[in-house]
Amino acid sequence: MRITKLRCGAEDSFTPMGAYFQRLAGKLAEANTEAAARQDALDDEDRRLEARYRRASAARAYTPIMEAAL
């Protein structure tokens, strides 16, 4: 048996398989694009936070009082 149409949406309507999978692939591509954009934004935020942490850590590392005590 060969299936050429799928039942989607309303109970009495059929959708050609090619159109169904094309629509599914389009939605998947959109979701991947949105996920990539979200990941890029999170990566940028991580880089900014790491840079801020490094600057703050470097500022705390040098203390003239410690050198005077040695």
C-alpha distance (Angstrom), angle and dihedral (degrees) to the residues before:
residue distance angle dihedral
M1 . . .
R2 3.78 . .
I3 3.80 120.9 .
T4 3.78 116.2 -149.5
K5 3.80 102.6 162.7
L6 3.79 134.7 41.6
R7 3.79 129.0 -149.7
C8 3.82 107.2 -118.3
G9 3.75 133.2 161.1
A10 3.78 110.9 -10.6
E11 3.79 117.3 39.1
D12 3.80 94.4 -121.5
S13 3.81 98.7 46.4
F14 3.77 129.7 87.0
T15 3.80 127.7 -158.7
P16 3.81 124.0 -153.8
M17 3.81 109.4 -109.7
G18 3.80 93.6 -126.2
A19 3.80 92.1 55.4
Y20 3.80 91.2 45.2
F21 3.80 94.3 52.3
Q22 3.79 91.9 42.1
R23 3.80 90.0 54.4
L24 3.80 90.0 45.4
A25 3.82 91.6 50.8
G26 3.82 90.5 49.1
K27 3.79 91.9 52.4
L28 3.80 90.3 47.5
A29 3.80 91.2 51.3
E30 3.83 90.5 50.5
A31 3.80 91.0 49.1
N32 3.81 90.9 49.5
T33 3.80 90.9 50.3
E34 3.80 91.6 50.7
A35 3.82 91.6 46.8
A36 3.81 91.2 49.9
A37 3.81 91.0 50.3
R38 3.81 90.7 49.2
Q39 3.81 90.9 48.4
D40 3.82 91.1 49.8
A41 3.80 90.3 51.9
L42 3.81 91.2 49.3
D43 3.81 91.4 47.7
D44 3.82 90.6 51.5
E45 3.79 90.1 50.2
D46 3.82 90.7 49.6
R47 3.81 91.3 51.1
R48 3.82 91.5 50.2
L49 3.80 92.6 48.1
E50 3.80 92.8 47.0
A51 3.82 91.0 49.8
R52 3.80 90.7 49.2
Y53 3.81 90.8 49.1
R54 3.81 91.9 49.2
R55 3.82 91.7 50.2
A56 3.80 91.8 48.3
S57 3.81 92.1 46.1
A58 3.79 91.9 49.5
A59 3.79 90.6 50.3
R60 3.81 91.3 52.5
A61 3.81 94.1 45.0
Y62 3.83 95.6 68.9
T63 3.77 113.4 66.1
P64 3.82 118.2 162.5
I65 3.82 90.7 -157.5
M66 3.79 91.0 65.4
E67 3.81 91.7 51.9
A68 3.80 92.0 49.6
A69 3.79 90.2 52.3
L70 3.79 92.1 54.7
